[in-house]
Amino acid sequence: MAYSLYIERDDPIPFSEFSAAVQKISDLRIVTGDIIGVNPRTREKIRIKSEGAAQIYDSEDQVWLREFEFKNGKVSWRATSDWETWHLKKHALKLAKLLNGKIVGDEGEEYT
């Protein structure tokens, strides 16, 4: 089962504030639109509603990766085993600071 981390604070984060924070970080960008995938068995298209997201530029592979999802006044992303070493942590900490928020896990624990 996937484990997620979140940037949250006492009051909901408006999308406009999330978007402004993302624009202040050089290798992040805002993306809008739903997530569309394909069921590998049935080939059926699957649409997941999205309020918006941020992508990180992976300079090693030279691709944009959709990492941070914005939903219900929070920013979320999937926790990975390389959280401590990958550049995702650096970006999450910057976003949390810009949004005056804190990083918490699914079980309410805080990350610094």
C-alpha positions in Angstrom: 0.0 0.0 0.0 1.3 3.4 -0.9 2.3 5.9 1.8 1.9 9.6 1.3 3.3 12.7 2.7 1.6 16.1 2.8 2.3 19.8 3.2 -0.5 21.2 5.4 -1.2 23.9 7.9 -4.1 24.9 10.2 -6.0 26.7 7.4 -6.4 25.3 3.9 -3.8 26.3 1.3 -5.4 28.1 -1.7 -4.4 26.9 -5.1 -3.3 30.4 -6.0 -0.8 30.4 -3.1 0.5 26.9 -4.0 0.9 28.1 -7.6 2.8 31.2 -6.6 5.1 29.1 -4.3 5.9 26.7 -7.2 6.8 29.6 -9.5 9.4 30.7 -7.0 11.4 27.4 -7.3 13.4 27.3 -10.5 13.0 23.6 -11.5 9.3 23.3 -10.6 6.3 24.1 -12.7 2.5 24.0 -12.4 0.4 21.7 -14.5 -3.3 21.5 -14.6 -5.7 19.0 -16.0 -6.8 15.6 -14.9 -4.5 12.6 -14.8 -5.3 10.2 -17.6 -4.0 6.6 -17.6 -4.7 3.4 -19.4 -5.7 0.1 -17.7 -3.1 -2.3 -19.0 -5.6 -5.2 -19.1 -8.6 -3.6 -20.7 -6.9 -0.7 -22.4 -9.7 1.5 -21.0 -8.8 5.1 -20.3 -8.9 6.1 -16.7 -9.4 9.7 -15.6 -8.5 11.0 -12.1 -9.7 14.5 -11.3 -7.0 16.9 -10.4 -7.1 20.4 -9.0 -3.5 20.9 -10.1 0.0 19.7 -9.6 3.6 20.5 -9.7 6.3 18.8 -11.8 10.0 18.6 -10.9 12.6 18.7 -13.7 14.8 15.6 -13.5 18.0 16.9 -15.1 19.5 13.4 -15.2 16.8 12.0 -17.4 15.8 15.4 -18.8 12.1 14.9 -18.2 9.4 16.6 -16.1 8.0 14.4 -13.3 4.6 15.0 -11.8 5.3 14.7 -8.1 3.2 17.1 -6.0 -0.6 16.9 -6.2 -2.8 19.7 -4.9 -6.1 18.7 -3.4 -8.4 20.0 -0.7 -6.0 22.7 0.5 -3.1 20.3 0.9 -0.1 19.3 -1.2 0.6 15.5 -1.3 3.1 13.1 -2.9 4.0 9.5 -2.6 6.7 8.7 -0.1 9.6 6.7 -1.6 12.4 4.7 -0.1 14.9 7.2 -1.3 13.1 10.2 0.3 16.3 11.1 2.2 18.5 11.1 -0.9 16.4 12.2 -3.8 15.7 15.9 -4.7 12.1 15.5 -3.8 12.8 16.2 -0.2 14.6 19.4 -1.1 11.6 20.7 -3.1 9.1 19.6 -0.4 11.0 21.5 2.3 11.1 24.6 0.1 7.4 24.4 -0.7 6.5 23.9 3.0 8.5 26.9 4.0 7.0 29.1 1.3 3.5 27.9 2.3 4.1 28.3 6.0 3.2 24.6 6.3 4.6 21.5 7.8 5.3 18.1 6.3 3.3 15.2 7.8 2.8 11.6 7.0 -0.4 9.5 6.7 -0.2 8.7 10.4 0.3 12.3 11.5 4.0 12.2 12.1 6.0 15.3 11.2 9.1 15.4 9.0 11.8 18.0 9.0 
